[in-house]
């Protein structure tokens, strides 16, 4: 059973190992949302995510009980690093089963702590099934990423730190995948400040827990697809659902574009790098998914920062396009000397910076004597882009925009 006593005991275990992460006011997000917003930056935690808290508490409890057989876990990455770090700390063996699609940065992060990594399955749930079998065959203790009392109690220590700094919070906004974080945090919150609202946020691409919350019974999904890989859980745990149904006051979802825009917002405006799962709470605030009284004190958990660099570059690129700071054109012009120069002169006159350009005269889509110029431009917003379109049309250039 998870209660305030088990969470306080967990904090005694983990406090000398985990970082007491910053819990800081977010002025721009506060202004945009109409709330007094504070960010709990678990993306700055050791191993880059809150998961270390639960994993360390679980393994510490095993060690206290004299169990040094070694551990096995299934994880998309953050729980894996928490287990690997904790196993190394206590000098026991650890094997982590990770989905085959796990970003390289997370695989390498686990291996750096000395754990054995096995890639198996297309998602977390397939990796989980294999990990259970592997643990039974090799006599290892299984460390569940969320449906475990000691793990949930460890995650609940996030709430203790927040209330220690701001006791009168009106709402906690928490990412939800398997539900371990919000289960532990909500138990602590309801014990310390029963009036504080608990708000869960998940991705529309991984809706199992949201559907289960709405129907008040465990509902699994056939597949998950989201850039928030840390909360990409296909099946609902009855254990965590019980805590969520008891303690969570509101449960919302955010879409992929909303998550991506929140990642970019945090990077640009807050100077904070988070992964998709860590950004869902901010996405909910930015896109009006949370309805609270004006000036409510709202704490948002940035649950992790282990984002794949390839994914980050894609999010930045799409974000620049969406915010009219980048523009891609496919221009048709006559294939003759000076045609390209006249095109670039127009861009120079209106201050559009070329960051990439290509010239194609052989495409079967072209008439003889024409050429395609593909060009990426740095632009200064919607008005600047409208000016570019107008000037190119006035200059007699035919073009299409790529989105």
C-alpha positions, 0 to 999 in steps of 0.5 A: 500500500502506498501512503504518506508514511511509505512516501516519507520512508522512500524520501529517507532512502533516496534523499542522499542520491537523487537531486532536489531538482529546481522548482521555479516560477515560469513568468512567460507561461504564467502570463500566457495561461493566466495562472501562477505557474511553477515548473518542477524540473525533473529533467535535471534529475540524475539520469535525466528523469524522475524515474530514478526516485522509484527505481532506487527506492525499490532496489534499496528495499530489496537490499534491506531485505537481503535480496541481492540476486540482481534485477531485471526491468522493462523500459523505454528508457528513463526507468531503465537508466534509473534501475541501471544507476541504482543497481550499480550503486548497490553493486548488483547485476541488472538486465534491461529489456528495451523496445527495439525502437528505443532512441540510441541516446537512452540505450547508451545511457543505460549501458554507461551504468554497466547494465546489460541491455536486450532490445526486444519487441516493438513497444514497452508492453512486448518488452515487459512480457519478455522481461518477466519471462527473463526474470523468472528464467534467471532468478532475477527480481523484477522492478516494475516501472510503475505498478509497484508500491515501492516504485510509486512511493519513490515517485511520490517524493516529488510532491514532498519537495514541492510542498516543502517549498510552496505549501498552498499549491492549487493544482499539480499537473502530471504526465501520465503513462503507466501512472506510477508518478501520478499515483505516488504524487497524488497520494502525498498531495491528498495527505498534505493538501486535500484541496489541491487538484490533481490533473493528469495529462497523457498523449492522444497517441497513447490513450489507454489510461485516459480511456480507463479513467473515463470508463472507470475500468482498465481498458487496453489499446491495440497500439500506441504512436506518440513522440512522447515515448516516455508515456507510450504505454499500451495497456492499463495497470489496474493497480495504478488505475485504482489510485488514479480513480481515487485521487485524480480530479481531471484527466486531459490529453494533448496532441502530437503538434501540441507536445512538439510546440511545448517542447519548442516553447520550453527550449526557447522561452524557459531555456529548458530541454525536455522530452515529449513526456516531460512537455505534456503538462506545459502543452495542456496549459498552452492550449487551454486544456486546463480550466482553473480559477485565474491566478491559481498556483499551478505546479507542472512536472517536467518529468524528463529531458532524455530526448533523442537529438534526431527527434529534437532537430525534427521538432525544431525544423517543423516548429520554425515552419509553423511559426513562419520563421522558415519557408520552403519554396519550389520555384519554376524559372527559365533555364537560362543565364541570369534567371537564378540571379534575378530570383536571388536578387528579389530575396536579397532586396526583401531580406530573406536569407537562403539557408539551402538551395537546389537546382534541377533541370532534368525533372520529368515534371518540367517543360523543356527550357525550364528549371526547378529551384528548391530553396529554404529561407529564414523569414521574419514571420507571416507579414514577411512571408506575404511580402516574399510571395507578392514580390515573387509574383510581381517578378513573374516567378511561378512557385509552390510552397512546401509544408 
